[in-house]
Amino acid sequence: MKIAVIGAGYVGLSTALNMAELGHEVHCCEVSEERLALLTAGRSPIGEPGIQEALQRALQEGSLQLHGDIRSAAHESELLFIAVTTVEQYNAPLLAVAQVAIEVLPAGAVIAIKSTVPPGTCALLQKQIRKTDKPVYVAFCPEFLRQGHALEECRRPSRIVVGTEDEVAREVLHKAYAPLLERNRSAGCEPPMIFCRPSSAELSKLTSNLLLAARISIINEVADLCGRTGGDIDEVAGIAGMDARIGSDYLRAGPGFGGSCLPKDGRMLSVASAEVGLQSIAIDAVVHSNEDRIERLPSQLQQLRAEVGATGAVAVWGLSFKADTDDLRHSTALSTVTRLAEAGLSLQVYDALARHELLPAGVRREKDPLSAARGASMLLVLTDSQALAAVDVQALHEAMVAPRLIYDAVRLFDGAVMHAAGLDYRALGRG
Ligand SMILES: NC(=O)c1ccc[n+]([C@@H]2O[C@H](COP(=O)([O-])OP(=O)(O)OC[C@H]3O[C@@H](n4cnc5c(N)ncnc54)[C@H](O)[C@@H]3O)[C@@H](O)[C@H]2O)c1
């Protein structure tokens, strides 16, 4: 099948490469000249495991072709995935992409939206199509991949959801995914392919992310309570998660969730509710709890620093919004670093993957964790990267200067070991 993919970010590039691996002829369009130049040179603009190798393979085999404009990518495509950036307030950019696609696609083609959109977007697109004479069909196919596992989760999705009212769209998407279903069936892990109403598919994506966000917002507030009452949040979460109705995922307390999805998708649900005159008390609480937490963190850290009399440089480990990704979009670690730098602190940071061009001026990026800690009186651990837990604690003591205050927002270390090494170790959620 000839398939077009618009947008070559985490979702678009992973989708394009996955479709190419399934034997389809894929034409991927990317508007950013910088990203397109990288892709054309066989270099992935996103840091995801396996994606660089898959990109080079697809380019060599000719199963992936790159384009700078939608028209050439969409030309004669039977199916076109839209995977462009979206924002919570409006979907005009996505509908503009779709408008060009409608003009170029052949009759009978299907537009499948993968970007996360507000409920009602498919209906708007259908209206847009009806204004033309083109028999083009619409589906919403939510993407559930996790960054850090993007390509792997495209290859082995937990479910394939197709929200559509059109039989043609059902057939075309089934044809596109048939090789994936077959491959996974042979491996004994065939995902369910679910056909549903467009609005159900749209809301299923937003609801999934809101539920994940809700767990984090709640566990973060319980972590604060543990800090005041002598509990240990990991013990609490571990025990609660043993209930099969609850489960243990997304119960890891931290500095507040970030990234390009969870914060935006919660707000998107809130805006969607308000637009139809509904109150969204629980939804708003999830969003506000997190925003408030992120807002308060820099001043809490300043206060802690003053309490122990730490002066001079502050080291930071972890910048991306979570471990194993280079993505700094809406990263709590990055916003904290930015706010502390604006307050005049001298910061020396380490992150194995994050792209450094987004760092605020005056913040020093170091090549390894101990270099970042050298000469600092305070260290902030803000990303849950297990590689950091392997740092030699004695060497850390030697690198830092008194009072050697460590604030670990993700509890990578054993408090007893840190105290025995002479470090003033404080962990979020441990009283
Ligand atoms: N990142 C995730 O983990 C994830 C998971 C599920 C869903 N989503 C959703 O998927 C969508 C894309 O997310 P992402 O993380 O891949 O974003 P991204 O910013 O990494 O990628 C989007 C890409 O689209 C390109 N683009 C924008 N407008 C374009 C246009 N008119 N023509 C061609 N290219 C264009 C951008 O330059 C960018 O490279 C969003 O709606 C997001 O909410 C993301």
PDBQT file of the ligand as one rigid body, heavy atoms in Angstrom, charges set to zero:
ROOT
HETATM    1  N1  LIG A 501       5.023  12.008  21.954  1.00  0.00    +0.000 N 
HETATM    2  C1  LIG A 501       4.210  11.060  22.391  1.00  0.00    +0.000 C 
HETATM    3  O1  LIG A 501       4.588  10.237  23.212  1.00  0.00    +0.000 OA
HETATM    4  C2  LIG A 501       2.803  10.967  21.870  1.00  0.00    +0.000 A 
HETATM    5  C3  LIG A 501       2.049   9.814  22.148  1.00  0.00    +0.000 A 
HETATM    6  C4  LIG A 501       0.757   9.729  21.673  1.00  0.00    +0.000 A 
HETATM    7  C5  LIG A 501       0.193  10.808  20.968  1.00  0.00    +0.000 A 
HETATM    8  N2  LIG A 501       0.935  11.918  20.747  1.00  0.00    +0.000 N 
HETATM    9  C6  LIG A 501       0.317  13.013  19.986  1.00  0.00    +0.000 C 
HETATM   10  O2  LIG A 501       0.804  12.940  18.643  1.00  0.00    +0.000 OA
HETATM   11  C7  LIG A 501       0.960  14.267  18.110  1.00  0.00    +0.000 C 
HETATM   12  C8  LIG A 501       2.400  14.463  17.692  1.00  0.00    +0.000 C 
HETATM   13  O3  LIG A 501       3.219  14.322  18.846  1.00  0.00    +0.000 OA
HETATM   14  P1  LIG A 501       4.787  14.172  18.727  1.00  0.00    +0.000 P 
HETATM   15  O4  LIG A 501       5.309  13.970  20.102  1.00  0.00    +0.000 OA
HETATM   16  O5  LIG A 501       5.126  13.207  17.658  1.00  0.00    +0.000 OA
HETATM   17  O6  LIG A 501       5.149  15.664  18.259  1.00  0.00    +0.000 OA
HETATM   18  P2  LIG A 501       6.478  16.160  17.559  1.00  0.00    +0.000 P 
HETATM   19  O7  LIG A 501       6.501  17.628  17.791  1.00  0.00    +0.000 OA
HETATM   20  O8  LIG A 501       7.646  15.333  17.973  1.00  0.00    +0.000 OA
HETATM   21  O9  LIG A 501       6.194  15.857  16.026  1.00  0.00    +0.000 OA
HETATM   22  C9  LIG A 501       5.323  16.572  15.243  1.00  0.00    +0.000 C 
HETATM   23  C10 LIG A 501       6.035  16.846  13.942  1.00  0.00    +0.000 C 
HETATM   24  O10 LIG A 501       5.097  17.370  13.018  1.00  0.00    +0.000 OA
HETATM   25  C11 LIG A 501       5.780  18.347  12.264  1.00  0.00    +0.000 C 
HETATM   26  N3  LIG A 501       4.756  19.199  11.635  1.00  0.00    +0.000 N 
HETATM   27  C12 LIG A 501       3.982  20.141  12.222  1.00  0.00    +0.000 A 
HETATM   28  N4  LIG A 501       3.164  20.689  11.306  1.00  0.00    +0.000 NA
HETATM   29  C13 LIG A 501       3.430  20.079  10.128  1.00  0.00    +0.000 A 
HETATM   30  C14 LIG A 501       2.918  20.209   8.822  1.00  0.00    +0.000 A 
HETATM   31  N5  LIG A 501       1.989  21.109   8.533  1.00  0.00    +0.000 N 
HETATM   32  N6  LIG A 501       3.437  19.422   7.844  1.00  0.00    +0.000 NA
HETATM   33  C15 LIG A 501       4.396  18.523   8.128  1.00  0.00    +0.000 A 
HETATM   34  N7  LIG A 501       4.930  18.353   9.351  1.00  0.00    +0.000 NA
HETATM   35  C16 LIG A 501       4.444  19.120  10.340  1.00  0.00    +0.000 A 
HETATM   36  C17 LIG A 501       6.652  19.056  13.277  1.00  0.00    +0.000 C 
HETATM   37  O11 LIG A 501       7.696  19.789  12.669  1.00  0.00    +0.000 OA
HETATM   38  C18 LIG A 501       7.159  17.886  14.079  1.00  0.00    +0.000 C 
HETATM   39  O12 LIG A 501       8.351  17.333  13.556  1.00  0.00    +0.000 OA
HETATM   40  C19 LIG A 501       0.484  15.217  19.197  1.00  0.00    +0.000 C 
HETATM   41  O13 LIG A 501      -0.867  15.481  18.999  1.00  0.00    +0.000 OA
HETATM   42  C20 LIG A 501       0.668  14.408  20.472  1.00  0.00    +0.000 C 
HETATM   43  O14 LIG A 501      -0.194  14.817  21.490  1.00  0.00    +0.000 OA
HETATM   44  C21 LIG A 501       2.235  12.021  21.169  1.00  0.00    +0.000 A 
ENDROOT
TORSDOF 0
